[in-house]
């Protein structure tokens, strides 16, 4: 495999990640509607800790810290997004 092939594969993975992020943020809209109807806060530290634990247990040890940081940022931006709703 040459560099062009590798980059094409990375581009495909990036497209899949974007599709999943779009889906995740659409679901976050549903979550905020539920929270509003039930007078719940946007932030749920317990849920965030559960997600981080699951990520830590699911990813290769070699990239554990990096992936956890990515997920922390996704959750942070999700809260920003939810606060705008």
PEDA-V654641 format. One record per run of one state. SS is the DSSP state (a for helix, b for strand, c for the rest). FROM is the first residue (numbers start at 1). TO is the last residue. Records with the same first field share a line. If there is no record, write none. Layout:
SS=FROM-TO + FROM-TO
//
This chain:
c=1-2 + 38-44 + 59-60 + 85-85
a=3-37 + 45-58 + 61-84
//
